[in-house]
Amino acid sequence: MSDPLADLLAELETHEGVLRQWGASDRADVLVEVVRRVREARDRERAQLVNLADAALISGFSTRHLRNLIRDGHLTDHGQRHAPRLRVGDLPRKPATSSGSDGWDPRAAAAKAVGSP
């Protein structure tokens, strides 16, 4: 599955050379810094540990399914016995479904509610 953010960051990195070629080194430096900061923010978000209920909201899968994935070794439990914690970056994601005509995305709202961008 493609990661649109990673694709965008890679594309932006290719523009750095073009900017430098055209003598816009200051703008190239800014671009490099922006890409670095976005990567760091993405990595912090992916490393965040969440409880099973929040993981279910973020992933779109039920807590039961996530428990089964832990039991079967497909997900690593970073918590304590009877209090699982999962890395946001390790969570499977259900394919996005078309949202209603109002544009409201329940998964995005759930992720925002638990502090994930």
PyMOL commands that set and color helices and strands:
alter all, ss='L'
color gray80, all
select helices_A, chain A and resi 4-21+25-47+52-59+63-71+88-90+106-113
alter helices_A, ss='H'
color red, helices_A
select strands_A, chain A and resi 49-51+85-87
alter strands_A, ss='S'
color yellow, strands_A
deselect
rebuild
show_as cartoon
